[in-house]
Amino acid sequence: MSSTSIALDTSYNLLVGTYTDLDALAHQPYAPTSGQGIYGLTLTKDGQLVEREILDALNPAVLIPHSNGTMMYAIVETIQNNGEVLQYNIADDSSMTLAGSFEASGKSTCYIAISPNKDVAIVINYWDAIVDVLEVDEAGRLGNVIQSFKQFYRPEDQWRQVATREDHWTNRQVGPHAHCAHFWKEWVFIPDLGENAVFQYRYDPVKKQLEPDTHIEFEAGSGPRHMAMHPTLDICYVSNELFNTVCVAQLDSSEPEVSKPRLIPIQYASTLEDREQVSYVSEIKLSPDARFLYVSNRGDNSLAIFKVLDDGQLERIDLVATEGKFPRHFSITPCGKAVIVANQDSSKLSLFSRDVESGRIAATGEVYEIPAPNYIRFFG
C-alpha cells in the first residue's frame, strides 16, 4: 500500500470491551492494568479515536448488537460465578443505558446468537459447555430459559470438568468447552474446543428448541473455536485455536430429513509461517465484501490475511504484525477501509488502513491506550 493514512467517508461509533478483573477469567491476561468496563469511542474520518463514554461492567468480553439497532448485549466473562448477559438500550446519540441482565446457567459465558426469527437466543458458556436456549421479545429483551444442557459426546467416564483456571491452562481438552453458536438454515452449529468437534443441532422454530443431530470431529488437539459464515456461498470457516489453522468447510443442505453431517471440512490453511510456535488463533472475520478472511494470532502477534477464492477456499497472502501483544480481537470498519486491533496484553488499540481491492493492511502509527481490551464492535 502506498499510504498508511486513513480517509473515511464518515465517522464510526464503536465499543471496546475490557477486562476489569483478570483473576476471574479462565485464561491469564498479562495486561499491565485492568479496565473499567465498556469504552464508547468514535473513529473520526481522519483516523483518530475519541472517547465518548465509559460504562462500568465486570469483564465485558463479547459485544453483540440486536438487529433492531437499539439493543446491545454485553457478555460478562467470569469463572467465579455464573456469567451474565447485560442488555443495554442504545440511544440516538449512541449512548447506552443498562436495561436488564440475564443470568446464564454456566460459567465463562462467551457468546450469544439470535435466531433468524429474532425470538430465540442461544447463550454459550465456555467453562462447563452449558448451552442455554431462551426467549427474546420484540425489543430484544432476554426472557425465560426454554432449554439448558451440557454439550459433550465422550462417555461421561472419559472426560472431567476442569476445577481451577490453573487446571484449565494445561488441560483444556480433558472436558468440553463450547465456544459459539451459528444458525444456518434448519441447523445450529456449536464448536467445542475441548471435544475437538463442531456439534450439529436441528433447530425447531415452533418448539424453539435444539435437537441433537450429530457432531463433526476435527483433528485431535486442534481446538475448534469460532466460525465465520460466508454470506453467499455454502461455506463456513472454523478457527482452530490450538493448531493455528482455519478449516474451510462445505455446508450441505441436501436431504434435510436425513441425519448427516452438514459441515464437511475441505481445506486446512495455516495462519502462521511456523505452526509449531506458541500461538493461539483468536478472532476470525470476513471482510465486508467477503473477498478476504482475517485471523488474529495471539502469541505471534499478527493478523493472517487470506484471499477467498471462487470456490470459497483460502490462499494466505500476508501476515502483518499487530503492533502490540496478544491480539484477542479486531474489527473492520463497515466501509472496509480500516481495521482496529485490540492488543490485550499491551493495553492498546492499533489502527490500520486497509486497501479494499487487495485486502492488505498497513499500520497508521495511531495507537490508543486502553487497559486490557478484549473486543471491538462498530455500531450505529
C-alpha positions as CSV (number, residue, x, y, z in Angstrom):
1,M,0.0,0.0,0.0
2,S,1.3,3.4,-0.9
3,S,-0.1,5.2,2.1
4,T,-0.8,4.4,5.7
5,S,-3.1,7.3,6.3
6,I,-6.9,6.8,6.6
7,A,-9.6,8.8,4.9
8,L,-13.1,7.5,5.7
9,D,-16.3,8.7,4.2
10,T,-17.9,9.0,7.6
11,S,-17.0,8.7,11.3
12,Y,-17.9,5.5,13.2
13,N,-19.0,4.8,16.7
14,L,-17.6,1.7,18.4
15,L,-17.5,-0.1,21.7
16,V,-14.5,-1.7,23.3
17,G,-14.9,-4.3,26.0
18,T,-12.1,-4.5,28.6
19,Y,-11.2,-7.0,31.3
20,T,-11.8,-5.5,34.7
21,D,-11.0,-8.5,36.9
22,L,-8.2,-10.6,35.5
23,D,-8.3,-13.2,38.3
24,A,-11.9,-14.1,37.4
25,L,-11.0,-15.4,34.0
26,A,-10.4,-18.9,32.7
27,H,-7.3,-17.7,30.9
28,Q,-4.5,-15.5,32.2
29,P,-4.1,-12.0,30.6
30,Y,-0.8,-10.3,31.2
31,A,-2.1,-6.8,30.7
32,P,-0.3,-4.2,32.9
33,T,-3.6,-2.8,34.2
34,S,-7.3,-3.8,34.2
35,G,-10.1,-1.8,32.5
36,Q,-13.2,-0.2,33.8
37,G,-15.8,-1.9,31.5
38,I,-17.2,-0.8,28.2
39,Y,-15.5,2.1,26.4
40,G,-17.5,4.1,23.9
41,L,-15.3,5.6,21.2
42,T,-15.6,7.4,17.9
43,L,-13.3,6.7,15.0
44,T,-13.1,10.0,13.1
45,K,-12.9,10.4,9.3
46,D,-9.2,11.0,9.5
47,G,-8.4,8.0,11.7
48,Q,-8.5,9.5,15.2
49,L,-10.0,7.6,18.2
50,V,-12.0,9.8,20.5
51,E,-13.5,8.7,23.8
52,R,-17.3,9.3,24.3
53,E,-18.2,7.4,27.5
54,I,-17.3,4.6,29.8
55,L,-19.8,2.1,31.3
56,D,-18.9,0.2,34.4
57,A,-19.2,-3.6,33.9
58,L,-17.5,-6.7,35.0
59,N,-15.3,-8.3,32.3
60,P,-17.5,-7.4,29.3
61,A,-15.9,-9.8,26.9
62,V,-18.3,-10.0,23.9
63,L,-20.5,-7.2,22.5
64,I,-23.2,-8.3,20.1
65,P,-26.0,-5.9,18.8
66,H,-29.5,-7.0,18.1
67,S,-30.5,-6.3,14.5
68,N,-33.1,-3.7,15.7
69,G,-30.2,-1.3,16.3
70,T,-31.5,-0.3,19.7
71,M,-30.2,-3.2,21.9
72,M,-26.7,-4.2,22.7
73,Y,-25.7,-7.4,24.5
74,A,-22.6,-7.4,26.6
75,I,-21.4,-10.7,28.0
76,V,-19.9,-11.0,31.5
77,E,-17.0,-13.4,31.5
78,T,-16.1,-15.0,34.9
79,I,-15.5,-18.4,36.3
80,Q,-16.2,-17.3,39.9
81,N,-19.9,-17.3,39.3
82,N,-22.4,-18.0,36.6
83,G,-22.0,-15.5,33.7
84,E,-24.4,-12.8,32.7
85,V,-25.7,-11.1,29.5
86,L,-26.1,-7.4,30.1
87,Q,-28.7,-5.7,28.0
88,Y,-28.2,-2.1,27.0
89,N,-30.6,0.3,25.2
90,I,-28.8,2.4,22.6
91,A,-30.0,6.0,22.3
92,D,-30.0,8.1,19.1
93,D,-26.7,9.7,20.2
94,S,-25.2,6.2,20.6
95,S,-25.1,6.4,24.4
96,M,-26.1,3.3,26.3
97,T,-28.3,2.6,29.3
98,L,-28.4,-0.7,31.2
99,A,-31.9,-2.2,30.6
100,G,-31.6,-5.6,32.3
101,S,-29.4,-8.7,32.7
102,F,-29.8,-12.4,32.1
103,E,-28.0,-14.9,34.4
104,A,-26.6,-17.8,32.4
105,S,-26.6,-21.4,33.6
106,G,-22.8,-21.8,33.3
107,K,-19.5,-20.0,33.8
108,S,-17.2,-18.1,31.5
109,T,-20.1,-17.1,29.3
110,C,-18.7,-16.2,25.9
111,Y,-21.3,-15.9,23.1
112,I,-24.9,-15.1,22.2
113,A,-26.7,-15.9,18.9
114,I,-30.1,-14.7,17.9
115,S,-32.4,-16.9,15.8
116,P,-33.5,-15.9,12.3
117,N,-37.0,-15.1,13.6
118,K,-35.4,-12.9,16.4
119,D,-37.5,-14.7,19.0
120,V,-34.9,-17.0,20.5
121,A,-31.3,-16.6,21.8
122,I,-28.6,-19.2,22.4
123,V,-26.2,-18.3,25.1
124,I,-22.9,-20.3,25.3
125,N,-20.9,-20.9,28.5
126,Y,-17.4,-21.9,27.7
127,W,-16.2,-23.2,31.1
128,D,-18.7,-26.0,31.6
129,A,-20.1,-26.2,28.0
130,I,-23.6,-25.4,29.1
131,V,-25.9,-24.2,26.3
132,D,-28.9,-22.0,27.2
133,V,-31.8,-21.5,24.8
134,L,-34.1,-18.7,25.9
135,E,-36.9,-16.5,24.7
136,V,-36.4,-13.0,23.2
137,D,-39.1,-10.4,22.9
138,E,-39.6,-7.9,20.1
139,A,-37.5,-5.3,21.8
140,G,-34.6,-7.8,22.1
141,R,-35.0,-8.3,25.9
142,L,-33.9,-11.8,27.1
143,G,-36.6,-13.9,28.8
144,N,-37.3,-17.3,30.1
145,V,-35.0,-20.3,29.6
146,I,-36.5,-22.9,27.3
147,Q,-33.7,-25.4,27.3
148,S,-30.4,-25.8,29.2
149,F,-28.0,-28.7,28.6
150,K,-24.3,-29.6,28.8
151,Q,-22.6,-30.3,25.5
152,F,-20.3,-33.4,25.1
153,Y,-20.0,-36.6,23.1
154,R,-17.4,-38.6,25.1
155,P,-18.8,-41.1,27.6
156,E,-19.1,-39.4,30.9
157,D,-16.4,-41.5,32.5
158,Q,-13.9,-40.4,29.8
159,W,-13.9,-36.6,30.5
160,R,-13.8,-34.4,33.5
161,Q,-14.7,-30.8,34.4
162,V,-11.6,-28.7,35.0
163,A,-11.6,-27.5,38.6
164,T,-9.4,-24.3,38.6
165,R,-8.1,-22.0,35.9
166,E,-4.6,-23.4,36.5
167,D,-6.0,-26.8,35.8
168,H,-7.6,-25.4,32.6
169,W,-4.3,-23.8,31.3
170,T,-2.7,-27.2,30.9
171,N,-5.8,-29.4,30.5
172,R,-8.1,-27.5,28.1
173,Q,-9.2,-30.7,26.4
174,V,-9.9,-33.1,29.3
175,G,-13.6,-32.0,29.0
176,P,-15.9,-30.0,26.8
177,H,-15.6,-26.2,26.3
178,A,-18.3,-24.8,24.0
179,H,-17.3,-21.6,22.2
180,C,-20.0,-20.0,20.0
181,A,-23.2,-20.8,18.1
182,H,-24.4,-20.2,14.5
183,F,-27.8,-20.7,12.9
184,W,-27.7,-22.0,9.4
185,K,-30.9,-23.0,7.6
186,E,-32.5,-25.8,9.7
187,W,-29.4,-26.3,11.9
188,V,-27.3,-24.8,14.5
189,F,-23.5,-25.3,14.8
190,I,-21.7,-25.1,18.1
191,P,-17.8,-25.5,18.0
192,D,-16.3,-27.1,21.1
193,L,-12.6,-26.6,21.8
194,G,-12.5,-29.3,24.4
195,E,-14.2,-32.0,22.4
196,N,-12.4,-31.2,19.1
197,A,-15.7,-31.1,17.3
198,V,-18.5,-28.9,15.9
199,F,-21.8,-30.1,17.3
200,Q,-24.7,-30.0,14.9
201,Y,-28.3,-29.5,16.1
202,R,-31.6,-29.3,14.4
203,Y,-33.5,-26.1,15.3
204,D,-37.3,-26.3,15.6
205,P,-38.6,-22.7,15.3
206,V,-42.0,-23.8,16.5
207,K,-40.9,-25.5,19.7
208,K,-38.0,-23.1,19.9
209,Q,-35.6,-25.9,20.8
210,L,-32.4,-27.5,19.7
211,E,-32.5,-31.2,19.0
212,P,-29.1,-33.1,18.9
213,D,-28.3,-34.3,15.4
214,T,-24.7,-35.2,15.1
215,H,-21.2,-33.9,15.7
216,I,-18.3,-33.4,13.3
217,E,-15.0,-34.4,14.8
218,F,-11.9,-32.3,14.0
219,E,-8.3,-33.2,14.1
220,A,-7.3,-34.3,17.6
221,G,-5.8,-31.4,19.5
222,S,-7.0,-28.7,17.1
223,G,-9.5,-27.0,19.4
224,P,-12.3,-25.5,17.2
225,R,-13.0,-22.0,18.5
226,H,-15.0,-19.6,16.3
227,M,-16.8,-19.6,12.9
228,A,-17.4,-17.2,10.1
229,M,-20.2,-17.9,7.7
230,H,-19.8,-16.9,4.1
231,P,-22.8,-14.7,3.1
232,T,-23.4,-16.1,-0.4
233,L,-21.5,-19.5,-0.6
234,D,-22.4,-22.6,1.3
235,I,-19.1,-22.3,3.0
236,C,-18.0,-21.6,6.6
237,Y,-14.6,-21.0,8.2
238,V,-13.7,-22.5,11.6
239,S,-10.7,-21.3,13.5
240,N,-8.7,-23.9,15.3
241,E,-7.2,-22.2,18.4
242,L,-4.6,-24.9,19.3
243,F,-3.4,-25.8,15.8
244,N,-3.1,-22.3,14.3
245,T,-5.3,-23.3,11.3
246,V,-8.5,-22.3,9.6
247,C,-10.8,-25.1,8.4
248,V,-12.7,-24.4,5.3
249,A,-15.9,-26.4,5.4
250,Q,-18.6,-27.1,2.8
251,L,-22.2,-26.7,4.1
252,D,-24.6,-29.3,2.9
253,S,-28.4,-28.7,2.9
254,S,-29.3,-31.7,0.7
255,E,-31.8,-34.3,2.0
256,P,-32.8,-32.2,5.0
257,E,-34.8,-35.0,6.6
258,V,-31.7,-37.2,6.8
259,S,-29.4,-37.0,9.9
260,K,-25.9,-36.5,8.5
261,P,-23.0,-34.0,8.9
262,R,-23.9,-30.7,7.3
263,L,-20.4,-29.3,7.7
264,I,-17.7,-31.1,5.7
265,P,-14.1,-30.0,6.1
266,I,-12.4,-29.5,2.7
267,Q,-9.2,-27.5,3.5
268,Y,-7.0,-26.6,6.4
269,A,-5.0,-23.4,6.0
270,S,-2.2,-22.4,8.4
271,T,-2.4,-18.9,10.0
272,L,1.3,-18.9,10.6
273,E,4.6,-19.5,8.9
274,D,5.6,-21.8,11.7
275,R,2.6,-23.7,13.1
276,E,4.8,-25.2,15.9
277,Q,5.4,-21.9,17.7
278,V,3.4,-21.0,20.8
279,S,0.5,-19.0,19.5
280,Y,-3.3,-19.3,19.7
281,V,-5.8,-18.3,17.0
282,S,-8.4,-15.9,18.2
283,E,-10.8,-13.8,16.1
284,I,-11.8,-14.8,12.6
285,K,-13.7,-12.4,10.3
286,L,-14.6,-11.9,6.7
287,S,-14.2,-8.5,5.0
288,P,-17.5,-6.7,4.3
289,D,-17.4,-7.9,0.7
290,A,-16.4,-11.4,1.8
291,R,-13.4,-11.4,-0.6
292,F,-10.9,-11.7,2.2
293,L,-10.6,-13.5,5.6
294,Y,-8.7,-12.3,8.6
295,V,-7.5,-14.2,11.6
296,S,-5.6,-12.9,14.7
297,N,-2.7,-14.9,16.2
298,R,-2.2,-14.5,19.9
299,G,1.5,-15.1,20.6
300,D,2.8,-14.5,17.1
301,N,1.0,-11.1,17.5
302,S,-0.1,-10.9,13.9
303,L,-3.1,-10.9,11.6
304,A,-3.2,-13.5,8.9
305,I,-4.8,-12.4,5.7
306,F,-6.4,-14.8,3.3
307,K,-7.8,-14.3,-0.2
308,V,-11.2,-16.1,-0.6
309,L,-11.1,-18.0,-3.9
310,D,-14.1,-18.5,-6.1
311,D,-14.9,-21.9,-4.5
312,G,-14.5,-20.5,-1.0
313,Q,-11.2,-22.0,-0.3
314,L,-8.3,-19.8,1.1
315,E,-5.0,-18.6,-0.1
316,R,-2.9,-16.8,2.6
317,I,-1.5,-13.6,1.1
318,D,0.0,-11.8,4.1
319,L,0.9,-11.9,7.8
320,V,1.0,-8.5,9.5
321,A,2.3,-7.6,12.9
322,T,-0.5,-6.1,15.1
323,E,1.8,-3.5,16.8
324,G,1.0,-5.0,20.2
325,K,0.8,-8.1,22.3
326,F,-1.9,-10.8,22.3
327,P,-4.4,-9.5,19.7
328,R,-7.5,-11.1,21.2
329,H,-9.9,-9.3,18.8
330,F,-10.1,-6.9,15.9
331,S,-12.8,-5.3,13.8
332,I,-13.1,-3.9,10.3
333,T,-15.0,-0.7,9.6
334,P,-18.3,-1.2,7.7
335,C,-16.7,0.5,4.7
336,G,-13.8,-1.9,4.8
337,K,-11.1,0.9,4.8
338,A,-9.8,0.5,8.3
339,V,-9.0,-2.2,10.9
340,I,-8.7,-1.8,14.7
341,V,-6.9,-4.4,16.7
342,A,-7.3,-5.0,20.4
343,N,-3.9,-5.9,21.8
344,Q,-4.9,-7.3,25.2
345,D,-1.6,-7.7,26.9
346,S,-0.1,-4.4,25.9
347,S,-3.3,-2.5,26.7
348,K,-3.6,-0.7,23.4
349,L,-5.7,-0.5,20.2
350,S,-3.7,-0.3,17.0
351,L,-5.2,1.3,13.8
352,F,-4.5,0.0,10.3
353,S,-5.5,1.3,6.9
354,R,-7.0,-1.3,4.6
355,D,-6.9,-1.5,0.8
356,V,-10.3,-2.7,-0.2
357,E,-9.1,-4.2,-3.5
358,S,-6.0,-6.0,-2.3
359,G,-7.2,-6.8,1.2
360,R,-3.8,-5.8,2.6
361,I,-3.4,-3.6,5.7
362,A,-0.7,-1.3,7.0
363,A,-0.2,0.3,10.4
364,T,-1.0,4.0,10.6
365,G,1.0,4.6,13.7
366,E,-2.2,5.6,15.6
367,V,-2.3,3.9,18.9
368,Y,-5.0,4.4,21.6
369,E,-4.1,3.2,25.1
370,I,-6.9,1.3,26.7
371,P,-6.5,-1.2,29.5
372,A,-6.8,-4.9,28.8
373,P,-9.0,-4.6,25.6
374,N,-10.7,-7.8,24.5
375,Y,-13.4,-6.9,22.0
376,I,-14.3,-4.2,19.4
377,R,-17.7,-3.6,17.9
378,F,-18.7,-1.0,15.4
379,F,-22.4,0.0,15.5
380,G,-24.8,2.7,14.5
